[in-house]
Amino acid sequence: MDLTKRVGMNIRAIRKSQNLTIDDLAEKCDFQSPYLSDVERGERNITLQTLNKILDALNVGPGKVLIPENADEVEATDVRRELIQLILNMLEDKNEGDLRMLLNVSNEIFKTYKKN
């Protein structure tokens, strides 16, 4: 996968993990939704200034969108850190009740996983 598609795919994944619609992100960046959709599909070769606007709107650093498609390209700890950050981003706006429920569900999943 080329870098343009990888960056677009990662922007889309981060946007979705933050429960933002394409319109929400476009508004935050002051872009048109169709343009941003092209970026996410890897059909636009964007400038560093455009990338910076998107990163600011998503409140993430450049490493978040430049994650290689193949985990072998970076150390496992870097991939692990990136995945943990994506999970944290998804949980950031949840209320205490939702977080407790997610914790309980996660505990049950891990208990089952350990048995197998």
DSSP file (Angstrom, degrees, kcal/mol; ACC not computed):
  #  RESIDUE AA STRUCTURE BP1 BP2  ACC     N-H-->O    O-->H-N    N-H-->O    O-->H-N    TCO  KAPPA ALPHA  PHI   PSI    X-CA   Y-CA   Z-CA
    1    1 A M              0   0    0      0, 0.0    68,-0.2     0, 0.0     2,-0.1   0.000 360.0 360.0 360.0 135.0    0.0    0.0    0.0
    2    2 A D     >  -     0   0    0      1,-0.1     4,-2.4    40,-0.0     3,-0.2  -0.336 360.0-107.6 -79.0 164.6    1.4    3.4   -0.9
    3    3 A L  H  > S+     0   0    0      1,-0.2     4,-2.9     2,-0.2     5,-0.2   0.855 115.7  56.5 -61.2 -39.1    1.9    6.2    1.7
    4    4 A T  H  > S+     0   0    0      1,-0.2     4,-2.1     2,-0.2    -1,-0.2   0.920 111.8  42.2 -60.9 -44.5   -1.1    8.3    0.4
    5    5 A K  H  > S+     0   0    0      2,-0.2     4,-2.9    -3,-0.2    -2,-0.2   0.901 114.1  52.0 -69.1 -40.6   -3.5    5.4    0.8
    6    6 A R  H  X S+     0   0    0     -4,-2.4     4,-2.4     2,-0.2    -2,-0.2   0.929 111.0  47.1 -61.4 -46.0   -2.0    4.4    4.2
    7    7 A V  H  X S+     0   0    0     -4,-2.9     4,-2.5     2,-0.2    -1,-0.2   0.934 114.1  47.6 -62.2 -45.8   -2.3    8.0    5.6
    8    8 A G  H  X S+     0   0    0     -4,-2.1     4,-2.4    -5,-0.2    -2,-0.2   0.916 111.6  50.0 -60.9 -44.2   -5.9    8.3    4.3
    9    9 A M  H  X S+     0   0    0     -4,-2.9     4,-2.2     1,-0.2    -1,-0.2   0.897 112.7  47.2 -61.9 -40.7   -6.9    4.9    5.8
   10   10 A N  H  X S+     0   0    0     -4,-2.4     4,-2.5    55,-0.3     5,-0.2   0.866 109.0  53.5 -71.9 -35.5   -5.4    5.9    9.1
   11   11 A I  H  X S+     0   0    0     -4,-2.5     4,-2.8     2,-0.2    -2,-0.2   0.941 110.6  48.0 -60.6 -45.7   -7.1    9.3    9.1
   12   12 A R  H  X S+     0   0    0     -4,-2.4     4,-2.7     1,-0.2    -2,-0.2   0.924 111.4  49.8 -61.0 -44.4  -10.4    7.5    8.6
   13   13 A A  H  X S+     0   0    0     -4,-2.2     4,-2.3     2,-0.2    -1,-0.2   0.908 113.2  45.8 -62.7 -42.4   -9.7    5.0   11.4
   14   14 A I  H  X S+     0   0    0     -4,-2.5     4,-1.4     2,-0.2    -1,-0.2   0.925 112.0  51.7 -66.7 -43.8   -8.8    7.7   13.8
   15   15 A R  H  <>S+     0   0    0     -4,-2.8     5,-2.4    -5,-0.2     3,-0.4   0.932 113.0  45.0 -57.3 -46.6  -11.8    9.8   12.8
   16   16 A K  H ><5S+     0   0    0     -4,-2.7     3,-1.9     1,-0.2    -1,-0.2   0.880 107.7  57.1 -66.9 -37.4  -14.1    6.9   13.4
   17   17 A S  H 3<5S+     0   0    0     -4,-2.3    -1,-0.2     1,-0.3    -2,-0.2   0.776 108.0  49.3 -64.6 -23.8  -12.4    6.0   16.7
   18   18 A Q  T 3<5S-     0   0    0     -4,-1.4    -1,-0.3    -3,-0.4    -2,-0.2   0.286 116.0-118.5 -95.3   8.8  -13.3    9.5   17.8
   19   19 A N  T < 5 +     0   0    0     -3,-1.9     2,-0.4     1,-0.2    -3,-0.2   0.855  63.8 147.5  56.6  38.7  -16.9    9.1   16.7
   20   20 A L      < -     0   0    0     -5,-2.4    -1,-0.2    -6,-0.1     2,-0.1  -0.846  42.2-137.3-102.3 140.2  -16.6   11.9   14.2
   21   21 A T     >  -     0   0    0     -2,-0.4     4,-2.3    -3,-0.1     5,-0.2  -0.460  30.8-107.1 -82.4 166.8  -18.4   12.0   10.9
   22   22 A I  H  > S+     0   0    0      1,-0.2     4,-2.5     2,-0.2     5,-0.2   0.870 124.2  53.4 -61.9 -34.9  -16.6   13.1    7.8
   23   23 A D  H  > S+     0   0    0      2,-0.2     4,-2.4     1,-0.2    -1,-0.2   0.890 106.1  52.7 -66.4 -39.6  -18.7   16.3    8.0
   24   24 A D  H  > S+     0   0    0      2,-0.2     4,-2.1     1,-0.2    -2,-0.2   0.949 113.4  42.6 -59.6 -49.2  -17.5   16.9   11.6
   25   25 A L  H  X S+     0   0    0     -4,-2.3     4,-2.1     1,-0.2    -2,-0.2   0.907 111.9  54.0 -66.5 -41.2  -13.9   16.6   10.7
   26   26 A A  H  X>S+     0   0    0     -4,-2.5     5,-2.6     1,-0.2     4,-1.1   0.912 109.4  48.9 -58.6 -42.5  -14.3   18.7    7.5
   27   27 A E  H  <5S+     0   0    0     -4,-2.4     3,-0.4     1,-0.2    -1,-0.2   0.916 109.7  51.1 -64.3 -42.9  -15.8   21.4    9.6
   28   28 A K  H  <5S+     0   0    0     -4,-2.1    -1,-0.2     1,-0.2    -2,-0.2   0.844 117.4  39.9 -62.0 -33.5  -13.0   21.3   12.1
   29   29 A C  H  <5S-     0   0    0     -4,-2.1    -1,-0.2    -5,-0.1    -2,-0.2   0.569 108.7-122.2 -91.1 -10.8  -10.4   21.5    9.3
   30   30 A D  T  <5S+     0   0    0     -4,-1.1     2,-0.3    -3,-0.4    -3,-0.2   0.896  70.4 128.2  63.8  42.4  -12.3   24.1    7.3
   31   31 A F      < -     0   0    0     -5,-2.6     2,-0.3    -6,-0.2    -1,-0.3  -0.758  66.5-100.9-116.6 166.2  -12.4   21.7    4.3
   32   32 A Q     >  -     0   0    0     -2,-0.3     4,-2.1     1,-0.1     3,-0.3  -0.692  30.9-123.9 -83.6 143.4  -15.2   20.5    2.1
   33   33 A S  H  > S+     0   0    0     -2,-0.3     4,-2.6     1,-0.2     5,-0.2   0.888 109.5  54.3 -57.0 -43.7  -16.4   16.9    3.0
   34   34 A P  H  > S+     0   0    0      0, 0.0     4,-2.1     0, 0.0    -1,-0.2   0.891 108.3  50.6 -60.4 -36.7  -15.9   15.6   -0.6
   35   35 A Y  H  > S+     0   0    0     -3,-0.3     4,-2.0     2,-0.2    -2,-0.2   0.945 112.1  46.2 -63.0 -47.7  -12.3   16.8   -0.5
   36   36 A L  H  X S+     0   0    0     -4,-2.1     4,-2.5     1,-0.2    -1,-0.2   0.857 109.2  55.7 -65.0 -35.1  -11.7   15.1    2.9
   37   37 A S  H  X S+     0   0    0     -4,-2.6     4,-1.7     2,-0.2    -1,-0.2   0.908 106.8  50.3 -62.1 -42.0  -13.4   11.9    1.6
   38   38 A D  H  <>S+     0   0    0     -4,-2.1     5,-2.9     2,-0.2     6,-0.7   0.892 109.4  52.0 -61.6 -40.1  -10.9   11.9   -1.3
   39   39 A V  H ><5S+     0   0    0     -4,-2.0     3,-1.5     1,-0.2    -2,-0.2   0.939 108.5  50.1 -61.4 -47.5   -8.1   12.2    1.2
   40   40 A E  H 3<5S+     0   0    0     -4,-2.5    -1,-0.2     1,-0.3    -2,-0.2   0.814 110.0  50.4 -63.8 -30.4   -9.3    9.3    3.3
   41   41 A R  T 3<5S-     0   0    0     -4,-1.7    -1,-0.3    -5,-0.2    -2,-0.2   0.497 116.0-116.2 -84.0  -3.3   -9.5    7.1    0.2
   42   42 A G  T < 5S+     0   0    0     -3,-1.5    -3,-0.2    -4,-0.4   -37,-0.2   0.739  82.1 122.5  76.0  22.9   -6.0    8.1   -0.7
   43   43 A E      < +     0   0    0     -5,-2.9     2,-0.4    -6,-0.2    -4,-0.2   0.428  61.0  64.5 -96.4  -0.9   -7.1    9.8   -3.9
   44   44 A R  S    S-     0   0    0     -6,-0.7     2,-1.0    -5,-0.2    -2,-0.1  -0.986  71.3-144.8-124.3 132.0   -5.6   13.2   -3.0
   45   45 A N        -     0   0    0     -2,-0.4     2,-0.1    -3,-0.0    -6,-0.1  -0.833  34.2-158.8 -91.5 102.2   -1.9   13.8   -2.5
   46   46 A I        -     0   0    0     -2,-1.0     2,-0.1     1,-0.1    -2,-0.0  -0.425  11.5-117.6 -90.2 157.5   -2.0   16.3    0.3
   47   47 A T     >  -     0   0    0     -2,-0.1     4,-2.4     1,-0.1     5,-0.2  -0.376  30.0-108.9 -81.4 166.5    0.5   18.9    1.5
   48   48 A L  H  > S+     0   0    0      1,-0.2     4,-2.5     2,-0.2     5,-0.1   0.843 121.0  56.7 -64.3 -32.4    2.1   18.9    4.9
   49   49 A Q  H  > S+     0   0    0      2,-0.2     4,-1.9     1,-0.2    -1,-0.2   0.906 108.1  46.3 -64.7 -41.5    0.0   22.0    5.7
   50   50 A T  H  > S+     0   0    0      2,-0.2     4,-2.1     1,-0.2    -2,-0.2   0.932 112.6  49.9 -66.0 -45.3   -3.2   20.1    5.0
   51   51 A L  H  X S+     0   0    0     -4,-2.4     4,-2.8     1,-0.2    -2,-0.2   0.910 109.0  53.0 -58.8 -41.9   -2.0   17.1    6.9
   52   52 A N  H  X S+     0   0    0     -4,-2.5     4,-2.5     1,-0.2    -1,-0.2   0.885 107.0  51.5 -62.6 -39.5   -1.1   19.3    9.8
   53   53 A K  H  X S+     0   0    0     -4,-1.9     4,-2.2     2,-0.2    -1,-0.2   0.910 112.4  46.4 -61.8 -42.1   -4.7   20.8    9.8
   54   54 A I  H  X S+     0   0    0     -4,-2.1     4,-2.1     2,-0.2    -2,-0.2   0.926 112.3  49.6 -67.2 -44.7   -6.2   17.3    9.9
   55   55 A L  H  X>S+     0   0    0     -4,-2.8     5,-2.1     1,-0.2     4,-1.0   0.905 111.3  49.6 -61.5 -41.7   -3.8   16.2   12.7
   56   56 A D  H  <5S+     0   0    0     -4,-2.5     3,-0.4     1,-0.2    -1,-0.2   0.917 110.2  50.3 -62.0 -43.3   -4.7   19.3   14.7
   57   57 A A  H  <5S+     0   0    0     -4,-2.2    -1,-0.2     1,-0.2    -2,-0.2   0.852 116.2  41.6 -64.4 -34.2   -8.4   18.7   14.3
   58   58 A L  H  <5S-     0   0    0     -4,-2.1    -1,-0.2     2,-0.1    -2,-0.2   0.558 106.9-130.5 -87.6  -9.3   -8.0   15.0   15.4
   59   59 A N  T  <5 +     0   0    0     -4,-1.0     2,-0.3    -3,-0.4    -3,-0.2   0.912  65.3 121.0  58.6  46.4   -5.6   16.1   18.1
   60   60 A V      < -     0   0    0     -5,-2.1    -1,-0.2    -6,-0.1    -2,-0.1  -0.911  60.8-113.8-133.2 161.2   -3.0   13.5   17.2
   61   61 A G    >   -     0   0    0     -2,-0.3     3,-1.4    -3,-0.1     4,-0.5  -0.399  37.9 -98.5 -88.9 171.0    0.6   13.5   16.1
   62   62 A P  G >> S+     0   0    0      0, 0.0     4,-1.1     0, 0.0     3,-1.0   0.793 116.6  68.9 -62.0 -29.8    2.0   12.5   12.7
   63   63 A G  G 34 S+     0   0    0      1,-0.2     4,-0.2     2,-0.2     3,-0.1   0.794  89.3  65.7 -59.9 -26.9    3.0    9.1   13.9
   64   64 A K  G <4 S+     0   0    0     -3,-1.4     3,-0.3     1,-0.2    -1,-0.2   0.839 109.8  34.2 -65.8 -32.7   -0.7    8.2   14.2
   65   65 A V  T <4 S+     0   0    0     -3,-1.0   -55,-0.3    -4,-0.5    -1,-0.2   0.556 112.1  61.0 -99.7  -8.4   -1.3    8.4   10.5
   66   66 A L     <  +     0   0    0     -4,-1.1    -1,-0.2   -56,-0.1    -2,-0.2   0.207  67.0 138.6-103.3  15.8    2.1    7.2    9.3
   67   67 A I        -     0   0    0     -3,-0.3   -57,-0.1    -4,-0.2     4,-0.1  -0.436  59.9-114.8 -60.4 124.4    1.8    3.7   11.0
   68   68 A P        -     0   0    0      0, 0.0    -1,-0.1     0, 0.0     6,-0.1  -0.262  11.6-127.3 -61.3 148.9    3.2    1.3    8.4
   69   69 A E  S    S+     0   0    0    -68,-0.2     2,-0.6     1,-0.1    -2,-0.1   0.794 100.0  58.6 -65.9 -27.0    0.8   -1.2    7.0
   70   70 A N  S >  S-     0   0    0      1,-0.1     3,-2.5     2,-0.0     4,-0.3  -0.919  75.1-150.7-110.1 116.5    3.1   -4.0    7.9
   71   71 A A  G >  S+     0   0    0     -2,-0.6     3,-1.3     1,-0.3     8,-0.2   0.707  92.8  73.0 -59.0 -20.3    4.0   -4.2   11.6
   72   72 A D  G 3  S+     0   0    0      1,-0.2    -1,-0.3     4,-0.0     4,-0.1   0.703  83.9  69.8 -66.3 -17.6    7.3   -5.7   10.7
   73   73 A E  G <  S+     0   0    0     -3,-2.5     2,-0.3     2,-0.1    -1,-0.2   0.666 106.9  32.3 -76.9 -16.0    8.4   -2.2    9.6
   74   74 A V  S <  S-     0   0    0     -3,-1.3     2,-0.0    -4,-0.3     5,-0.0  -0.898  99.8 -83.0-133.4 164.6    8.4   -0.9   13.1
   75   75 A E    >>  -     0   0    0     -2,-0.3     4,-1.7     1,-0.1     3,-0.8  -0.372  38.7-119.7 -67.2 148.0    9.2   -2.3   16.5
   76   76 A A  H 3> S+     0   0    0      1,-0.3     4,-2.7     2,-0.2     5,-0.2   0.839 112.6  59.6 -58.0 -34.8    6.4   -4.2   18.2
   77   77 A T  H 3> S+     0   0    0      1,-0.2     4,-2.4     2,-0.2    -1,-0.3   0.864 103.2  51.6 -65.0 -34.0    6.4   -1.7   21.1
   78   78 A D  H <> S+     0   0    0     -3,-0.8     4,-2.3     2,-0.2    -1,-0.2   0.923 111.4  46.3 -66.7 -43.8    5.7    1.2   18.8
   79   79 A V  H  X S+     0   0    0     -4,-1.7     4,-2.5     2,-0.2    -2,-0.2   0.924 112.4  51.2 -62.4 -44.1    2.7   -0.6   17.3
   80   80 A R  H  X S+     0   0    0     -4,-2.7     4,-2.5     1,-0.2    -2,-0.2   0.923 109.9  49.3 -59.6 -45.7    1.5   -1.5   20.8
   81   81 A R  H  X S+     0   0    0     -4,-2.4     4,-2.2     1,-0.2    -1,-0.2   0.898 110.8  50.3 -60.5 -42.0    1.8    2.1   21.9
   82   82 A E  H  X S+     0   0    0     -4,-2.3     4,-2.1     2,-0.2    -1,-0.2   0.908 111.1  48.4 -63.8 -42.6   -0.2    3.2   18.8
   83   83 A L  H  X S+     0   0    0     -4,-2.5     4,-2.1     2,-0.2    -2,-0.2   0.907 110.6  50.8 -65.6 -41.8   -2.9    0.7   19.4
   84   84 A I  H  X S+     0   0    0     -4,-2.5     4,-2.6     1,-0.2    -1,-0.2   0.915 109.7  50.9 -61.6 -42.3   -3.2    1.7   23.1
   85   85 A Q  H  X S+     0   0    0     -4,-2.2     4,-2.6     1,-0.2    -1,-0.2   0.895 107.9  52.1 -64.2 -39.4   -3.5    5.3   22.1
   86   86 A L  H  X S+     0   0    0     -4,-2.1     4,-1.7     2,-0.2    -1,-0.2   0.907 110.6  48.4 -62.4 -40.5   -6.3    4.5   19.6
   87   87 A I  H  X S+     0   0    0     -4,-2.1     4,-1.6     2,-0.2    -2,-0.2   0.932 111.2  50.2 -63.7 -45.7   -8.1    2.7   22.4
   88   88 A L  H  X S+     0   0    0     -4,-2.6     4,-1.4     1,-0.2    -2,-0.2   0.893 107.4  54.3 -60.0 -40.6   -7.6    5.6   24.8
   89   89 A N  H  < S+     0   0    0     -4,-2.6     4,-0.4     1,-0.2     3,-0.2   0.889 107.8  50.3 -60.5 -38.8   -8.9    8.1   22.1
   90   90 A M  H  < S+     0   0    0     -4,-1.7     3,-0.3     1,-0.2    -1,-0.2   0.839 114.8  43.6 -67.7 -32.1  -12.1    6.0   21.8
   91   91 A L  H >< S+     0   0    0     -4,-1.6     3,-1.8     1,-0.2    -1,-0.2   0.625  87.5  94.0 -87.7 -14.4  -12.7    6.0   25.6
   92   92 A E  T 3< S+     0   0    0     -4,-1.4    -1,-0.2     1,-0.3    -2,-0.1   0.810  90.6  36.7 -53.3 -41.3  -11.9    9.6   26.2
   93   93 A D  T 3  S+     0   0    0     -4,-0.4    -1,-0.3    -3,-0.3     2,-0.2   0.330  90.2 115.0 -98.7   9.1  -15.4   11.0   26.0
   94   94 A K    <   -     0   0    0     -3,-1.8     2,-0.1     1,-0.1    -3,-0.0  -0.501  64.7-121.2 -79.4 147.5  -17.2    8.1   27.7
   95   95 A N     >  -     0   0    0     -2,-0.2     4,-2.4     1,-0.1     5,-0.2  -0.320  31.1 -98.2 -81.8 171.6  -18.9    8.6   31.0
   96   96 A E  H  > S+     0   0    0      1,-0.2     4,-2.5     2,-0.2     5,-0.2   0.873 122.0  53.0 -59.7 -40.5  -18.0    6.6   34.2
   97   97 A G  H  > S+     0   0    0      1,-0.2     4,-2.2     2,-0.2    -1,-0.2   0.922 110.4  46.7 -61.8 -45.0  -20.9    4.2   33.7
   98   98 A D  H  > S+     0   0    0      1,-0.2     4,-2.6     2,-0.2    -1,-0.2   0.899 111.8  51.7 -63.2 -40.7  -19.9    3.3   30.2
   99   99 A L  H  X S+     0   0    0     -4,-2.4     4,-2.3     2,-0.2    -2,-0.2   0.903 109.8  48.8 -64.6 -41.0  -16.3    2.9   31.3
  100  100 A R  H  X S+     0   0    0     -4,-2.5     4,-2.5     2,-0.2    -1,-0.2   0.913 112.0  49.3 -64.4 -41.4  -17.2    0.5   34.1
  101  101 A M  H  X S+     0   0    0     -4,-2.2     4,-2.6     2,-0.2    -2,-0.2   0.926 111.5  48.7 -62.8 -44.4  -19.4   -1.5   31.7
  102  102 A L  H  X S+     0   0    0     -4,-2.6     4,-2.6     1,-0.2    -1,-0.2   0.874 110.4  52.2 -62.9 -37.8  -16.5   -1.6   29.2
  103  103 A L  H  X S+     0   0    0     -4,-2.3     4,-2.6     2,-0.2    -2,-0.2   0.930 110.8  47.1 -63.5 -45.6  -14.1   -2.7   31.9
  104  104 A N  H  X S+     0   0    0     -4,-2.5     4,-2.1     2,-0.2    -2,-0.2   0.919 113.6  47.4 -62.7 -44.3  -16.5   -5.5   33.0
  105  105 A V  H  X S+     0   0    0     -4,-2.6     4,-2.4     2,-0.2    -2,-0.2   0.925 112.3  50.2 -62.8 -44.4  -16.9   -6.7   29.4
  106  106 A S  H  X S+     0   0    0     -4,-2.6     4,-2.7     1,-0.2     5,-0.2   0.913 108.5  52.4 -61.0 -43.1  -13.2   -6.6   28.8
  107  107 A N  H  X S+     0   0    0     -4,-2.6     4,-2.2     1,-0.2    -1,-0.2   0.910 110.1  48.5 -59.8 -42.3  -12.5   -8.6   31.9
  108  108 A E  H  X S+     0   0    0     -4,-2.1     4,-2.2     2,-0.2    -1,-0.2   0.905 111.2  50.1 -65.2 -41.2  -15.0  -11.3   30.8
  109  109 A I  H  X S+     0   0    0     -4,-2.4     4,-2.6     1,-0.2    -2,-0.2   0.937 112.0  47.2 -62.4 -46.0  -13.4  -11.4   27.3
  110  110 A F  H  X S+     0   0    0     -4,-2.7     4,-2.3     2,-0.2    -1,-0.2   0.850 109.4  53.8 -67.6 -33.0   -9.9  -11.8   28.8
  111  111 A K  H  X S+     0   0    0     -4,-2.2     4,-1.4    -5,-0.2    -1,-0.2   0.933 112.5  44.2 -63.2 -44.8  -11.0  -14.5   31.2
  112  112 A T  H  X S+     0   0    0     -4,-2.2     4,-1.3     1,-0.2    -2,-0.2   0.899 112.2  53.0 -64.7 -41.1  -12.5  -16.4   28.3
  113  113 A Y  H  < S+     0   0    0     -4,-2.6     3,-0.2     1,-0.2    -2,-0.2   0.889 107.3  51.4 -62.7 -41.2   -9.4  -15.8   26.2
  114  114 A K  H  < S+     0   0    0     -4,-2.3    -1,-0.2     1,-0.2    -2,-0.2   0.819 105.3  56.5 -66.7 -31.2   -7.1  -17.1   29.0
  115  115 A K  H  <        0   0    0     -4,-1.4    -1,-0.2     1,-0.2    -2,-0.2   0.839 360.0 360.0 -69.3 -32.4   -9.1  -20.3   29.2
  116  116 A N     <        0   0    0     -4,-1.3    -1,-0.2    -3,-0.2    -2,-0.2   0.437 360.0 360.0 -88.1 360.0   -8.6  -21.1   25.5
